[in-house]
Amino acid sequence: MDVVIEFQHVHGERRSVRWDAPVSFQVQRGQTHLIRTTSELSAPLFRLCLGLSEPSSGTVTVAGTAPSALDRVATREFRRGLGSALEPDGLVANMSLKMNIIVPLVFAAGLDYEAAGERATSILNVMHLGMWSDVRPASAPAEVRQTAALARALASRPPVLLLENPIPSVDNKEMRRLMSLCRVQSETLLIATHRSEGILEQFADAVWQWDDEGFRVAA
């Protein structure tokens, strides 16, 4: 299988976060990897995956590319292949949940407005959010906002999906349903969780532990 995400001896972000011990791991195409960690560690890891920062040492490769080395045009094209639902949810406060999905489909994924609207309606219905489509984020409960952020990440049908502490407010049954959808919609997933529950582990091909003792295979 192809390696889709690879960290080799990465110590953190250049001129910013530095980790005490280096991080090295690989995610193969078609796999789901889960990292049990904290927001202080997962946030810079995902920034590195998206090319929002540079590694202070070692290498980060996503879909065969070093994200931080890309120019603006190449970065835009690279990110079309990634879906991400990170903390905070990033939903735009003055737009409805549906428009929060339509806008990136138009300006990032390149769909025309009509096609983006149809795609947004479809994913909202699949996520059981149809009744909330015209509601703004501030008027929606936490579990709806979290699920909408996940819907936005999935709407472009990305081959690679990055999830940070996904949908923590939903119950276990809904968590299983939504994670099953993620596995269907995206081929390769990298998930970081800040919780101790084991629902996400049921969907993982590999589980890592990352804390003060370093980055390692979970016991």
Order of alpha helices (4+ residues) and beta strands (2+ residues): beta-beta-beta-alpha-beta-alpha-beta-alpha-alpha-alpha-beta-alpha-beta-beta-beta
